[in-house]
Amino acid sequence: MSKKKIVHYINQFFAGIGGEEKADIAPEVKEGVVGPGVALEAALGDDYEIVATVICGDNYFSSNLENGVVEELLKTIKSYEPDGFIAGPAFNAGRYGVSCGTIAVAVQDELGIPAITGMFEENPGTDMFRKSIEIIKTKGSSADMRRSTKLMANLLKKKINGEEVLGPEEEGYHERGIRVNYFNERRGSERAVELLLKKIRGEEVYTDYPMPKVDRVPAAPPIKDLSKAKIALITSGGVVPQGNPDHIESSSATKWGKYSIAGMDHADKKDFMTIHGGYDREFITEDPDLCIPVDVLRELEKEGYIGELVDYFITTTGTGTATNNAKRFAEEYLPMLIEDGVDAVLLTST
């Protein structure tokens, strides 16, 4: 009996090619197993074989979505006539997660091949694709490789063999927001009272309809006198100096930048550009002040409406950026703002 064929997708890092400096590599394919495919093939068992590993740099993938990178990858994957497809796992790598989700959904929907991927809950790809495909829950780093690949393999085998895929608790994937009706041997009122009593006793409870968790951030107190306030400008609109010297990503950002506006009455297009991948860049390319309003803030500064504009701005890209990365950015630049005596921050987006 012939083995069932699996194609595996990974990025440049897990292929052992390199890190950020190699994130622009174009798609390539290697026969057989590469990198994490070793653990994956072991978890799949003797009846399955990874026949090819498709590799693509994270930056190349995100920068070429409109230039046919998905179609190119689908053509390569289809040529192996696989029975199943696995992307990742991506853990908490944002751009990798978006790439894995994008290609896995395309394989499933356009090629009709069972597909699966795996990500950490705070990976932006999780929320982007959880309703379209099963995404195995992973931890934040590759230390979880052995456990997560086993879960991915088990679920993919079920999909290939046409077996019933159970709920997220049983299979280990992120909840997809899909409701399935079933008959319980105990009536609802009895189970509701039992649930209430467990909560009163402080015991662990499980509900079929969990409420969403929303972060609550208390509002800061108002500035008493703006005419004496030192104001800083922070944007998620992706405005950077020409050439993007720090290589901030166009989506799923993993870094931020601090750039000088000292002596500038406005943000000139000869000095600044935008690398944001989530909006039409035409207007801000022509006039960066539309995103970082240096011109208006300088006028307010001259009029005495605000005390002082800090001589730099902080920037990153908001699209697809993981919440834990966004929190880390703030934790990194907050001490600098405090040291510089900043009283308030103007946050801008697009």
C-alpha positions, 0 to 999 in steps of 0.5 A: 500500500502506497504512503499518503503524500504530504507537502509542508510549508515553512519560512526561511528561518525554519528552513535553516537559511537565515533570519531577517536578513534572508526574509526576502528569499523567493519561493523554492522547493526541496524534496522530502523533509526539512527542519521541523518536518522531521518531527512532523513526519514522525508524528504522522507515522509510517503510512504518511510521507512528506514528499516536498517542503516548500520554502518562502521568505516572510517578507517576500510572501507579504510583499508579493501577495498582489504579484502572484506569490500564492498562485506560484506556490499553489502551482508547485504544491499541486504538482506533487499531487499531495493528499494533505498539506501542513503550514508551519507551525508558526508559533508567535511569529506574526508574518509567518503566521499570516503566510501560513494561514494564507497559503493553507486556506488557499490550498484547502479552498482552491486545490480542495486538499485537506490543510492545517496550520498551527499558531499561538493565540496572539499571533495575528494570523490566528484571528485572521484565519481561525474561521476559515481553517483549523489552527492548532493551538501552540505555545509562543515558541518552537520549544512547543514543536514536538507537542504541536506537530503531534496535534497537527498530524493527528488532525490532518490525518482525520481530515485526509481520511474523512473522519469526524473532526471534533470540537476545539477542546478535543482536537486542540485547535483554536475555537472557530465560532462554529456552533454545532447542535447536539442532545445532552442527556441532562437538561439545561436548567440542571447543568446551569445550576451545577455551573453556578454552584461551581462558580460560587465554590471557586471551582473550575468551570466549563461553559459551551458559550464562553464570553469574550475577554476584553482588556480594560485600560483606564483612561489617563487623567486630562492634561491640566494646561496644554500650553505647558505640556510636552507632546510626543507623536506616535503613529501606527501608520508606517511612516518612516524615513526614505528607504526604511533604514530599520526595515520595519515590516509593512504588516505584522510588525516586530519592531518600531523606529524613532526618527528625528523631526528636529527643526522641521516645520512639516513632514516632507515627502523628500524625507519620509515615506510610508511602508504600511501594507494595509491602506492606499499609500498614495496620499501619504506618500505625497503628504506624510503630514496626513499621517504624522501631523508635524505641520499642525503641531508646529503651528500649535506650538508657535501659537502657544496652544501646546508647550513643546513638540518633542523633536522625534516621532515613534512609528511602526505598522499596525496592520496584523501586529500581534497585541503582545508585540504592540505591548512590548513596543510601548514597554520599550519606548515608555522609559525614554518618553518619561526620561524626556519629560513627555506629558502626553502622546498624540497617537495617529493611525490611518 
